Amino acid sequence: MSHAIILPVLLPMFFGALLLVGHGWSREIKRGISLLGCLALLPVCIHLLLLAGAGQLQVYALGNWAAPFGIMLLLDRFNAVMLLLTALLATFALLYACRGEDEQGPNFHALFQFQLLGINGAFLTADLFNLFVFFEILLISSYALLLHGNRASQVKAGVHYVVLNLLGSSFFLIGVSLLYGLTGTLNMPDLAARVASADVADAPLLKAAAYLLLIVFGLKGAVLPLYFWLPRAYAAAPASVAALFAIMTKVGFYAIVRVFTLIFGEQAGPLANLGHELLWWLALPTIALGVIGALGARQLQVLLAYLVVVSVGMLMAGFAIGTAAALSAALYYLVHSTLISAALFLLAGLVVAQRDSAGGDLQQERVLRQPLLLGCLFFFGAISVAGLPPFSGFIGKMLLLRAAEPGWQAWSLWPVVLIGGLLTLIALSRAGTTLFWLGQQTSPSTAAPADRISLLAALGLLLASPLLLIGAAPILAYLEAAAVQLLDLQPYLSIIAGGAA
């Protein structure tokens, strides 16, 4: 049992608590501590990625209580990828925030670390109730981070965000209670075994519990019709917070994959592959409506938020297909879309800072101080997120399209993805033309040039696209192995058998 598995939970918890205790410390000290916390996660997550790469499931029993009686953390290739992705994203987002956004409200750095605590815990836990606990930690932190700056638009978006997520938390508790009442356990591998052998009379209640969880995870993941909170919330958040929020919808996707592969997967008897067909028919309109929202957006941040919705639809389509090829394609697209979306949110923050009172409005009102530099970075991010070759977005979409089975599946997915990509490109082209070309004919900006460190943070995330392209072979090999491991349920089920022995 490697103690490194619990470090992604302990490190942000320690640094977050330290930053709360040191609330009165100088700005430089708090920034240094927070950056140290994020940088410390990187080698830990790389080690866990290599540890999981050996192919054996790693189990950490807290207090050395054997499963299913104790709290269990589980490491496989899937969550090892998610942990490293979160650490990378958080480092660049925090670097950007340390150039001034962290001063817009109190306790930014402590909240940032607690957000990481909730995200990492959600990825590692193998217990449904502890998944609920970590969800609440990340949600409470995100509530406060969303309101960081205390603008009216943030408060309005924050109220919607809080109310919907409180409703989701209630559904989560009801679903978890149903499962515990019917099976007597909340340990995921143990639940998988008990659901598979459950009495036929309990199947309707188990199905009801599963659909409640699907609603909750769909709300977190922003799947149609539960995504309407996302555009305004992400648009209202500070740029660094919106960049970190790019991983939040992926937490919902992760929970769907974990629960509906392990507990309600192939071995679940009459409940086998529950939700796959429903998610397929929700994924396609999620893509379509996300693209329509991007086309109709009148603000840059809202446009980018709708692109996050589009990426969610792509991921759900990959999961719903249900094959290892589709799942590995979805995971590759997940890494790409998370990093590039975050980069565009950071870039949007730099653009808004140079447009004075015009902000992110897509109107020809202000000339930018650095239109060529910011325009080139935006162009690079736009063609990547739209899925044009030769960047990583193209590879992700191509792999997903190839994974669709010939017949109705391919006929329904290909038009949505290809036409959606074209319309996404049109939306981004129109925004880029307005901001970086037509706007140059209006009054000049009096704003200062973009901060170099902030530019470096945005550029660092944008470079993920060519790096994912260059390293596509080993990355895809790892992700394919992760997909195969997820669909091979026997090693997960044997955890409980080994613990009982």
NUVEX-267070 format. One record per residue (C-alpha): residue in one letter; residue number from 1; x, z, y. Coordinates in Angstrom, 1 decimal, always signed. Each point is the difference from the previous one (the first is absolute). Layout:
# NUVEX-267070
{'A' NUM {X Z Y}} ...
//
This chain:
# NUVEX-267070
{'M' 1 {+0.0 +0.0 +0.0}} {'S' 2 {+1.7 -1.2 +3.2}} {'H' 3 {-0.6 +2.2 +3.1}} {'A' 4 {+0.5 -3.1 +2.1}} {'I' 5 {-3.6 -1.0 -0.7}} {'I' 6 {-1.4 +2.7 +2.3}} {'L' 7 {+2.4 -0.6 +2.9}} {'P' 8 {-2.2 -2.6 +1.7}} {'V' 9 {-2.5 +2.8 +0.3}} {'L' 10 {+2.3 +2.8 +0.8}} {'L' 11 {+2.1 -1.7 +2.6}} {'P' 12 {-2.7 -1.0 +2.5}} {'M' 13 {-1.7 +3.4 -0.6}} {'F' 14 {+3.2 +1.8 +0.9}} {'F' 15 {+0.8 -2.1 +3.0}} {'G' 16 {-3.6 +0.1 +1.2}} {'A' 17 {-0.1 +3.8 -0.2}} {'L' 18 {+3.4 +0.2 +1.7}} {'L' 19 {-1.2 -2.2 +2.9}} {'L' 20 {-3.1 +2.2 +0.4}} {'V' 21 {+2.1 +3.1 +0.2}} {'G' 22 {+2.3 -1.7 +2.5}} {'H' 23 {-2.9 -1.2 +2.2}} {'G' 24 {+1.9 +1.2 +3.1}} {'W' 25 {+3.3 -1.7 -0.9}} {'S' 26 {+1.3 -2.8 +2.1}} {'R' 27 {-1.2 -3.6 -0.4}} {'E' 28 {+3.4 -1.1 -1.4}} {'I' 29 {+0.1 +2.7 -2.7}} {'K' 30 {-3.5 -0.8 -1.2}} {'R' 31 {+0.7 -3.7 -0.2}} {'G' 32 {+3.3 +0.6 -1.9}} {'I' 33 {-1.7 +2.3 -2.5}} {'S' 34 {-2.9 -2.4 -0.6}} {'L' 35 {+2.3 -3.0 -0.4}} {'L' 36 {+2.2 +2.0 -2.3}} {'G' 37 {-3.1 +0.7 -2.1}} {'C' 38 {-0.8 -3.7 -0.3}} {'L' 39 {+3.5 -1.0 -0.7}} {'A' 40 {+0.3 +2.7 -2.7}} {'L' 41 {-2.9 -1.6 -1.8}} {'L' 42 {+1.7 -3.4 -0.3}} {'P' 43 {+2.7 +0.9 -2.6}} {'V' 44 {-2.5 +2.2 -1.9}} {'C' 45 {-2.4 -2.9 -0.3}} {'I' 46 {+2.7 -2.4 -1.0}} {'H' 47 {+1.1 +2.4 -2.7}} {'L' 48 {-3.6 +0.3 -1.2}} {'L' 49 {-0.4 -3.8 +0.0}} {'L' 50 {+3.1 -0.3 -2.2}} {'L' 51 {-1.2 +2.9 -2.2}} {'A' 52 {-3.4 -1.6 -0.5}} {'G' 53 {+1.7 -3.4 -0.6}} {'A' 54 {+1.2 +1.3 -3.4}} {'G' 55 {-3.6 -0.5 -1.2}} {'Q' 56 {-0.8 +3.6 -1.1}} {'L' 57 {-2.7 +2.0 +1.7}} {'Q' 58 {+1.4 +3.0 +1.8}} {'V' 59 {-2.2 +3.1 +0.1}} {'Y' 60 {+0.5 +3.1 +2.2}} {'A' 61 {-1.9 +3.1 -1.0}} {'L' 62 {-0.3 +2.4 +2.9}} {'G' 63 {+0.8 +3.5 -1.0}} {'N' 64 {+1.0 -1.5 -3.4}} {'W' 65 {-3.7 +0.2 -1.1}} {'A' 66 {-0.6 -2.7 -2.5}} {'A' 67 {-2.6 -2.7 +0.6}} {'P' 68 {-3.0 +0.1 +0.1}} {'F' 69 {+0.0 +3.7 +1.0}} {'G' 70 {+2.5 -0.2 +2.9}} {'I' 71 {+0.3 -2.3 +3.0}} {'M' 72 {+1.9 -3.1 -1.0}} {'L' 73 {+1.9 -2.6 +2.0}} {'L' 74 {+0.6 -3.4 -1.6}} {'L' 75 {+2.6 -2.6 +0.8}} {'D' 76 {-0.2 -3.6 -1.2}} {'R' 77 {+1.2 -3.3 +1.5}} {'F' 78 {-3.2 -0.4 +2.1}} {'N' 79 {+0.1 +3.2 +2.0}} {'A' 80 {+3.8 -0.2 +0.2}} {'V' 81 {-0.4 -3.3 +1.9}} {'M' 82 {-2.7 +1.6 +2.2}} {'L' 83 {+2.2 +3.0 +0.8}} {'L' 84 {+3.0 -2.2 +1.1}} {'L' 85 {-2.3 -2.2 +2.0}} {'T' 86 {-1.5 +3.0 +1.8}} {'A' 87 {+3.5 +1.4 +0.8}} {'L' 88 {+1.2 -3.3 +1.4}} {'L' 89 {-3.1 -0.5 +2.1}} {'A' 90 {+0.1 +3.6 +1.3}} {'T' 91 {+3.6 -0.3 +1.0}} {'F' 92 {-0.5 -3.0 +2.2}} {'A' 93 {-3.3 +1.2 +1.4}} {'L' 94 {+1.6 +3.4 +1.0}} {'L' 95 {+3.0 -1.8 +1.5}} {'Y' 96 {-2.4 -1.9 +2.2}} {'A' 97 {-2.0 +3.2 +0.9}} {'C' 98 {+3.1 +1.9 +1.0}} {'R' 99 {+0.4 -2.4 +3.0}} {'G' 100 {-2.8 +1.6 +1.8}} {'E' 101 {-3.3 -0.1 -1.9}} {'D' 102 {+0.6 +3.4 -1.5}} {'E' 103 {-0.3 +1.5 +3.5}} {'Q' 104 {-3.6 -1.0 +0.4}} {'G' 105 {-1.3 +3.2 -1.7}} {'P' 106 {+1.1 +3.2 -1.7}} {'N' 107 {+1.3 +0.4 -3.5}} {'F' 108 {+0.5 -3.7 -0.7}} {'H' 109 {+2.9 +0.4 -2.3}} {'A' 110 {-1.5 +2.8 -2.1}} {'L' 111 {-3.2 -2.0 -0.4}} {'F' 112 {+2.1 -3.1 -1.0}} {'Q' 113 {+1.7 +2.0 -2.8}} {'F' 114 {-3.2 +1.5 -1.2}} {'Q' 115 {-1.5 -3.5 -0.2}} {'L' 116 {+3.0 -1.0 -2.2}} {'L' 117 {-0.7 +3.1 -2.1}} {'G' 118 {-3.6 -1.1 -0.6}} {'I' 119 {+0.9 -3.6 -0.8}} {'N' 120 {+2.9 +0.8 -2.4}} {'G' 121 {-2.1 +2.7 -1.7}} {'A' 122 {-2.8 -2.4 -0.5}} {'F' 123 {+2.4 -2.5 -1.7}} {'L' 124 {+1.6 +2.6 -2.3}} {'T' 125 {-2.9 +2.2 -1.1}} {'A' 126 {-1.5 -0.5 -3.5}} {'D' 127 {-3.0 +2.3 +0.7}} {'L' 128 {-3.2 -1.1 +1.7}} {'F' 129 {-0.6 +3.2 +1.9}} {'N' 130 {+3.6 +0.0 +1.4}} {'L' 131 {-0.6 -3.6 +1.0}} {'F' 132 {-2.9 +1.3 +2.0}} {'V' 133 {+2.2 +2.7 +1.6}} {'F' 134 {+2.7 -2.5 +0.9}} {'F' 135 {-2.6 -2.3 +1.4}} {'E' 136 {-1.2 +2.8 +2.3}} {'I' 137 {+3.5 +0.7 +1.1}} {'L' 138 {+0.7 -3.6 +1.0}} {'L' 139 {-3.4 -0.4 +1.6}} {'I' 140 {+0.3 +3.2 +2.1}} {'S' 141 {+3.4 -1.1 +1.2}} {'S' 142 {-1.3 -3.5 +0.7}} {'Y' 143 {-2.9 +1.4 +2.0}} {'A' 144 {+2.4 +1.6 +2.4}} {'L' 145 {+2.4 -2.9 +0.1}} {'L' 146 {-2.8 -2.4 +0.8}} {'L' 147 {-0.9 +2.2 +3.0}} {'H' 148 {+3.6 +0.2 +1.1}} {'G' 149 {-0.1 -1.0 +3.7}} {'N' 150 {-3.6 +1.2 +0.6}} {'R' 151 {-1.4 -3.3 +1.3}} {'A' 152 {-3.7 -0.6 +0.0}} {'S' 153 {+0.3 -2.9 -2.4}} {'Q' 154 {+1.8 +2.3 -2.4}} {'V' 155 {-2.6 +2.7 +0.1}} {'K' 156 {-2.8 -2.5 -0.6}} {'A' 157 {+1.8 -1.6 -3.0}} {'G' 158 {+1.1 +3.4 -1.2}} {'V' 159 {-3.6 +1.3 -0.2}} {'H' 160 {-1.1 -3.0 -2.2}} {'Y' 161 {+3.2 +0.5 -2.1}} {'V' 162 {-0.6 +3.7 -0.5}} {'V' 163 {-3.7 -0.2 -0.8}} {'L' 164 {+0.4 -2.7 -2.6}} {'N' 165 {+2.9 +1.6 -1.7}} {'L' 166 {-1.8 +3.4 -0.1}} {'L' 167 {-2.8 -1.8 -1.7}} {'G' 168 {+2.5 -1.5 -2.4}} {'S' 169 {+1.5 +3.4 -0.7}} {'S' 170 {-3.4 +1.3 -0.9}} {'F' 171 {-0.6 -2.9 -2.5}} {'F' 172 {+3.5 +0.7 -1.4}} {'L' 173 {-0.8 +3.6 -0.8}} {'I' 174 {-3.4 -1.0 -1.6}} {'G' 175 {+1.7 -2.6 -2.2}} {'V' 176 {+2.8 +2.4 -1.0}} {'S' 177 {-2.5 +2.8 -0.7}} {'L' 178 {-2.0 -2.4 -2.3}} {'L' 179 {+3.1 -1.0 -1.9}} {'Y' 180 {+1.1 +3.6 -0.4}} {'G' 181 {-3.5 +1.1 -1.1}} {'L' 182 {-0.1 -2.8 -2.6}} {'T' 183 {+3.5 +0.1 -1.3}} {'G' 184 {+1.5 +3.4 +0.9}} {'T' 185 {+3.2 -1.4 +1.5}} {'L' 186 {+1.2 -1.8 +3.0}} {'N' 187 {+3.5 -1.0 -1.3}} {'M' 188 {-0.1 -3.8 +0.1}} {'P' 189 {+1.6 -0.7 -3.5}} {'D' 190 {-2.2 +2.7 -1.5}} {'L' 191 {-3.0 -1.4 +1.8}} {'A' 192 {+0.8 -3.5 -1.4}} {'A' 193 {+0.0 +1.4 -3.6}} {'R' 194 {-3.2 +2.0 +0.5}} {'V' 195 {-1.9 -2.8 +1.7}} {'A' 196 {+0.9 -2.3 -2.9}} {'S' 197 {-1.4 +2.4 -2.5}} {'A' 198 {-3.0 +1.2 +2.1}} {'D' 199 {-3.5 +0.2 -1.3}} {'V' 200 {-2.1 -3.1 +0.6}} {'A' 201 {-2.6 +2.2 +1.7}} {'D' 202 {+2.6 +1.0 +2.6}} {'A' 203 {+0.8 -3.7 +0.9}} {'P' 204 {-2.5 -0.3 +2.9}} {'L' 205 {+1.3 +3.1 +1.7}} {'L' 206 {+3.6 -1.0 -0.5}} {'K' 207 {-0.8 -3.4 +1.4}} {'A' 208 {-1.6 +1.7 +3.0}} {'A' 209 {+3.1 +2.1 +0.6}} {'A' 210 {+2.2 -3.1 -0.3}} {'Y' 211 {-2.0 -1.9 +2.6}} {'L' 212 {+0.1 +3.0 +2.4}} {'L' 213 {+3.8 -0.1 -0.3}} {'L' 214 {-0.1 -3.8 +0.5}} {'I' 215 {-1.9 +0.5 +3.2}} {'V' 216 {+2.5 +2.6 +1.2}} {'F' 217 {+3.0 -2.1 -0.8}} {'G' 218 {-1.7 -3.1 +1.4}} {'L' 219 {-0.5 +1.9 +3.3}} {'K' 220 {+3.6 +1.1 +0.1}} {'G' 221 {+1.1 -3.5 -1.0}} {'A' 222 {-2.4 -1.8 +2.5}} {'V' 223 {-1.8 -2.2 -2.4}} {'L' 224 {-3.3 -1.7 +1.0}} {'P' 225 {-2.4 +1.5 +1.1}} {'L' 226 {+2.1 +3.1 +0.7}} {'Y' 227 {+2.7 -1.5 +2.3}} {'F' 228 {-1.9 +0.0 +3.3}} {'W' 229 {+1.8 +3.2 +1.2}} {'L' 230 {+3.5 -1.5 -0.4}} {'P' 231 {+0.4 -2.6 +2.8}} {'R' 232 {-0.9 +2.3 +2.9}} {'A' 233 {+1.9 +3.0 -1.5}} {'Y' 234 {+3.2 -2.0 -0.6}} {'A' 235 {-0.3 -1.7 +3.4}} {'A' 236 {-0.4 +3.3 +1.9}} {'A' 237 {+2.9 +1.7 -1.7}} {'P' 238 {+3.5 +0.0 +1.6}} {'A' 239 {+2.2 -2.8 -1.4}} {'S' 240 {+2.2 +2.2 -2.2}} {'V' 241 {-3.1 +1.8 -1.4}} {'A' 242 {-1.7 -3.4 -0.7}} {'A' 243 {+3.1 -1.1 -1.8}} {'L' 244 {+0.0 +3.1 -2.2}} {'F' 245 {-3.7 -0.5 -0.6}} {'A' 246 {+0.8 -3.4 -1.6}} {'I' 247 {+0.8 +2.0 -3.2}} {'M' 248 {-3.3 +1.9 +0.2}} {'T' 249 {-2.3 -2.7 -1.3}} {'K' 250 {+2.6 -0.4 -2.9}} {'V' 251 {-0.6 +3.6 -0.9}} {'G' 252 {-3.6 -0.9 -0.7}} {'F' 253 {+1.1 -3.1 -2.0}} {'Y' 254 {+2.4 +2.1 -1.9}} {'A' 255 {-2.7 +2.5 -0.9}} {'I' 256 {-2.3 -2.8 -1.2}} {'V' 257 {+2.8 -1.4 -2.2}} {'R' 258 {+1.0 +3.3 -1.4}} {'V' 259 {-3.5 +1.3 -0.8}} {'F' 260 {-1.6 -3.2 -1.1}} {'T' 261 {+2.9 -1.0 -2.1}} {'L' 262 {+0.8 +3.3 -1.7}} {'I' 263 {-3.3 +1.8 -0.2}} {'F' 264 {-2.5 -2.9 +0.0}} {'G' 265 {+2.3 -2.6 -1.4}} {'E' 266 {+0.1 -1.9 -3.3}} {'Q' 267 {-0.4 +3.1 -2.1}} {'A' 268 {-3.0 +1.4 +1.7}} {'G' 269 {-2.6 -1.2 -2.6}} {'P' 270 {-3.3 -0.9 +1.6}} {'L' 271 {+1.6 +0.7 +3.5}} {'A' 272 {+3.0 -2.3 -0.6}} {'N' 273 {+1.2 -2.0 +3.1}} {'L' 274 {-2.7 +1.6 +2.1}} {'G' 275 {-0.2 -1.4 +3.5}} {'H' 276 {+2.2 -3.0 -0.6}} {'E' 277 {-2.7 -2.6 +0.4}} {'L' 278 {-1.5 +1.9 +3.0}} {'L' 279 {+3.4 +0.1 +1.7}} {'W' 280 {+0.5 -3.7 -0.6}} {'W' 281 {-3.2 -0.9 +1.9}} {'L' 282 {+0.8 +2.5 +2.8}} {'A' 283 {+3.6 -1.2 +0.3}} {'L' 284 {-0.9 -3.6 +0.9}} {'P' 285 {-2.4 +0.8 +2.9}} {'T' 286 {+2.4 +2.7 +1.2}} {'I' 287 {+2.6 -2.8 +0.4}} {'A' 288 {-2.5 -2.3 +1.7}} {'L' 289 {-1.5 +2.6 +2.4}} {'G' 290 {+3.5 +1.3 +0.8}} {'V' 291 {+1.0 -3.5 +1.1}} {'I' 292 {-3.2 -0.5 +2.0}} {'G' 293 {+0.7 +3.3 +1.7}} {'A' 294 {+3.6 -1.1 +0.9}} {'L' 295 {-1.4 -3.3 +1.4}} {'G' 296 {-2.5 +1.9 +2.2}} {'A' 297 {+2.4 +2.7 +1.1}} {'R' 298 {+0.5 +0.3 +3.8}} {'Q' 299 {+2.9 +2.5 -0.3}} {'L' 300 {+3.3 -0.4 -1.7}} {'Q' 301 {-0.1 +3.3 -1.9}} {'V' 302 {-3.5 -0.7 -1.2}} {'L' 303 {+1.1 -3.4 -1.4}} {'L' 304 {+2.9 +1.7 -1.8}} {'A' 305 {-2.4 +2.6 -1.4}} {'Y' 306 {-2.2 -2.7 -1.5}} {'L' 307 {+3.0 -1.5 -1.7}} {'V' 308 {+0.4 +3.4 -1.7}} {'V' 309 {-3.5 -0.5 -1.3}} {'V' 310 {+0.9 -3.5 -1.3}} {'S' 311 {+3.0 +1.5 -1.9}} {'V' 312 {-2.3 +2.6 -1.6}} {'G' 313 {-2.3 -2.8 -1.3}} {'M' 314 {+3.1 -1.8 -1.4}} {'L' 315 {+1.1 +3.1 -1.8}} {'M' 316 {-3.4 +0.8 -1.4}} {'A' 317 {-0.3 -3.6 -1.3}} {'G' 318 {+3.3 +0.4 -1.8}} {'F' 319 {-1.1 +3.2 -1.6}} {'A' 320 {-3.4 -1.3 -1.0}} {'I' 321 {+1.5 -3.0 -1.9}} {'G' 322 {+1.4 +2.7 -2.3}} {'T' 323 {+3.1 -1.8 -1.4}} {'A' 324 {+3.6 +1.2 +0.3}} {'A' 325 {+0.8 -3.2 +1.9}} {'A' 326 {-2.7 +0.6 +2.6}} {'L' 327 {+0.9 +3.6 +0.4}} {'S' 328 {+3.7 -0.7 +0.5}} {'A' 329 {-1.0 -2.7 +2.6}} {'A' 330 {-2.2 +2.6 +1.7}} {'L' 331 {+2.9 +2.5 +0.1}} {'Y' 332 {+2.4 -2.5 +1.5}} {'Y' 333 {-2.6 -0.9 +2.6}} {'L' 334 {-0.6 +3.7 +0.7}} {'V' 335 {+3.7 +0.6 +0.8}} {'H' 336 {+0.0 -3.2 +2.2}} {'S' 337 {-3.2 +0.7 +1.9}} {'T' 338 {+0.7 +3.7 +0.6}} {'L' 339 {+3.4 -0.6 +1.6}} {'I' 340 {-1.0 -3.1 +2.0}} {'S' 341 {-3.2 +1.5 +1.3}} {'A' 342 {+1.9 +3.1 +1.1}} {'A' 343 {+2.5 -2.2 +1.8}} {'L' 344 {-2.7 -1.9 +1.8}} {'F' 345 {-1.6 +3.3 +1.2}} {'L' 346 {+3.4 +1.1 +1.4}} {'L' 347 {+0.5 -3.4 +1.6}} {'A' 348 {-3.5 +0.3 +1.5}} {'G' 349 {+1.0 +3.3 +1.6}} {'L' 350 {+2.9 -1.7 +1.7}} {'V' 351 {-2.2 -2.9 +1.2}} {'V' 352 {-2.6 +2.5 +1.4}} {'A' 353 {+2.7 +1.9 +1.8}} {'Q' 354 {+1.0 -3.1 +2.0}} {'R' 355 {-3.5 -1.1 +0.9}} {'D' 356 {-0.8 +2.9 +2.4}} {'S' 357 {-3.8 +0.6 +0.2}} {'A' 358 {-0.8 -3.0 -2.1}} {'G' 359 {+1.1 +1.8 -3.1}} {'G' 360 {-0.7 -1.8 -3.3}} {'D' 361 {-2.9 -2.1 +1.4}} {'L' 362 {+0.3 -3.7 -1.0}} {'Q' 363 {-0.4 -1.2 +3.5}} {'Q' 364 {+2.3 -1.9 +2.4}} {'E' 365 {+0.6 +2.9 +2.4}} {'R' 366 {+3.6 +1.0 +0.0}} {'V' 367 {+3.4 -1.7 -0.6}} {'L' 368 {+2.2 +1.8 -2.5}} {'R' 369 {+3.4 +1.2 +1.1}} {'Q' 370 {+1.6 -1.4 -3.2}} {'P' 371 {-2.3 -2.8 -1.2}} {'L' 372 {+2.6 -1.9 -1.9}} {'L' 373 {+1.4 +3.0 -2.0}} {'L' 374 {-3.4 +1.5 -0.8}} {'G' 375 {-1.6 -3.4 -0.6}} {'C' 376 {+2.7 -0.9 -2.6}} {'L' 377 {-0.5 +3.3 -1.8}} {'F' 378 {-3.8 -0.5 +0.1}} {'F' 379 {+0.3 -3.5 -1.4}} {'F' 380 {+2.2 +1.2 -2.8}} {'G' 381 {-2.5 +2.7 -1.0}} {'A' 382 {-3.0 -2.3 +0.4}} {'I' 383 {+1.2 -2.7 -2.3}} {'S' 384 {+1.1 +2.7 -2.5}} {'V' 385 {-3.3 +1.9 +0.0}} {'A' 386 {-2.0 -3.3 -0.1}} {'G' 387 {+1.8 -0.9 -3.2}} {'L' 388 {+2.0 -3.1 +1.1}} {'P' 389 {+3.1 -1.0 -2.0}} {'P' 390 {+2.7 +0.9 -0.4}} {'F' 391 {-0.7 +3.6 +0.7}} {'S' 392 {-1.2 +2.8 -2.3}} {'G' 393 {-3.7 -0.3 +0.9}} {'F' 394 {+0.0 -3.5 -1.5}} {'I' 395 {+1.5 +1.3 -3.3}} {'G' 396 {-2.5 +2.8 -0.2}} {'K' 397 {-3.0 -2.3 +0.5}} {'M' 398 {+1.4 -2.7 -2.3}} {'L' 399 {+0.5 +2.5 -2.8}} {'L' 400 {-3.5 +1.4 +0.4}} {'L' 401 {-1.5 -3.5 +0.0}} {'R' 402 {+1.9 -0.9 -3.1}} {'A' 403 {-1.2 +3.2 -1.7}} {'A' 404 {-3.7 -1.0 +0.4}} {'E' 405 {-1.4 -1.2 -3.3}} {'P' 406 {-1.1 -3.7 +0.0}} {'G' 407 {-3.7 -0.4 +0.5}} {'W' 408 {-2.4 +2.0 +2.3}} {'Q' 409 {+2.7 +2.5 +0.9}} {'A' 410 {+2.4 -2.6 +1.3}} {'W' 411 {-2.8 -2.0 +1.7}} {'S' 412 {-1.1 +3.1 +1.9}} {'L' 413 {+3.4 +1.4 +0.9}} {'W' 414 {+1.9 -3.1 +1.1}} {'P' 415 {-2.3 -1.1 +2.8}} {'V' 416 {-0.4 +3.5 +1.4}} {'V' 417 {+3.8 +0.6 +0.1}} {'L' 418 {+1.1 -3.4 +1.2}} {'I' 419 {-2.7 -0.4 +2.7}} {'G' 420 {+0.5 +3.6 +0.9}} {'G' 421 {+3.7 -0.6 +0.5}} {'L' 422 {-0.7 -3.0 +2.2}} {'L' 423 {-2.5 +1.9 +2.2}} {'T' 424 {+2.5 +2.9 +0.2}} {'L' 425 {+2.6 -2.3 +1.3}} {'I' 426 {-2.5 -1.4 +2.6}} {'A' 427 {-0.8 +3.6 +1.1}} {'L' 428 {+3.7 +0.9 +0.4}} {'S' 429 {+0.8 -3.3 +1.7}} {'R' 430 {-2.7 +0.5 +2.5}} {'A' 431 {+1.2 +3.6 +0.7}} {'G' 432 {+3.6 -1.1 +0.3}} {'T' 433 {-0.9 -2.9 +2.3}} {'T' 434 {-1.9 +2.3 +2.3}} {'L' 435 {+2.6 +2.8 +0.1}} {'F' 436 {+3.3 -1.9 +0.1}} {'W' 437 {-0.8 -3.4 +1.5}} {'L' 438 {-3.2 -0.3 +2.1}} {'G' 439 {+0.5 +3.5 +1.4}} {'Q' 440 {+3.3 -1.0 +1.6}} {'Q' 441 {-1.9 -1.9 +2.7}} {'T' 442 {-1.4 +3.2 +1.4}} {'S' 443 {+1.5 +2.9 +2.0}} {'P' 444 {+3.4 +1.3 -1.2}} {'S' 445 {+0.3 +3.3 -1.8}} {'T' 446 {+1.7 +2.9 +1.6}} {'A' 447 {+0.6 +1.8 -3.3}} {'A' 448 {+3.4 +1.0 -1.3}} {'P' 449 {+1.6 -2.1 -2.8}} {'A' 450 {-0.8 +1.1 -3.6}} {'D' 451 {+2.0 +2.9 -1.2}} {'R' 452 {+2.8 -1.2 -2.4}} {'I' 453 {-0.6 +2.7 -2.6}} {'S' 454 {-3.7 -0.9 -0.1}} {'L' 455 {+0.9 -3.6 -0.3}} {'L' 456 {+2.3 +0.9 -2.9}} {'A' 457 {-2.8 +1.9 -1.8}} {'A' 458 {-2.3 -3.0 +0.3}} {'L' 459 {+2.7 -2.5 -1.0}} {'G' 460 {+1.0 +2.2 -3.0}} {'L' 461 {-3.5 -0.2 -1.4}} {'L' 462 {-0.3 -3.7 +0.7}} {'L' 463 {+3.2 -0.7 -1.9}} {'A' 464 {-1.8 +1.3 -3.1}} {'S' 465 {-1.6 -3.5 -0.4}} {'P' 466 {+3.3 -1.9 -0.5}} {'L' 467 {+1.5 +2.8 -2.0}} {'L' 468 {-3.0 +0.0 -2.3}} {'L' 469 {+0.5 -3.7 -0.4}} {'I' 470 {+3.8 +0.2 -0.7}} {'G' 471 {-0.5 +2.9 -2.5}} {'A' 472 {-3.2 -1.5 -1.5}} {'A' 473 {+1.4 -0.3 -3.5}} {'P' 474 {+1.0 +3.7 -0.6}} {'I' 475 {-2.9 +1.3 +2.1}} {'L' 476 {-2.6 -2.0 -2.0}} {'A' 477 {+1.7 +1.0 -3.3}} {'Y' 478 {-0.4 +3.7 +1.0}} {'L' 479 {-3.6 -0.5 +1.1}} {'E' 480 {-0.9 -2.0 -3.1}} {'A' 481 {+1.4 +2.9 -2.1}} {'A' 482 {-2.1 +2.4 +2.1}} {'A' 483 {-3.2 -2.0 -0.6}} {'V' 484 {+0.7 -0.2 -3.8}} {'Q' 485 {+0.6 +3.8 +0.0}} {'L' 486 {-3.3 +0.7 +1.9}} {'L' 487 {-2.0 -2.0 -2.6}} {'D' 488 {+1.7 +1.6 -3.0}} {'L' 489 {-2.0 +3.2 -0.2}} {'Q' 490 {+1.4 +1.5 -3.1}} {'P' 491 {+3.1 +1.7 +1.6}} {'Y' 492 {-2.3 +1.6 +2.6}} {'L' 493 {-2.3 +1.3 -2.7}} {'S' 494 {+2.9 +1.3 -2.0}} {'I' 495 {+1.0 +2.3 +2.9}} {'I' 496 {-2.9 +2.4 -0.9}} {'A' 497 {+0.7 -0.3 -3.7}} {'G' 498 {+3.6 +0.9 +0.6}} {'G' 499 {-1.0 +2.9 +2.3}} {'A' 500 {-2.4 +1.4 -2.6}} {'A' 501 {+2.6 -0.3 -2.7}} 
//
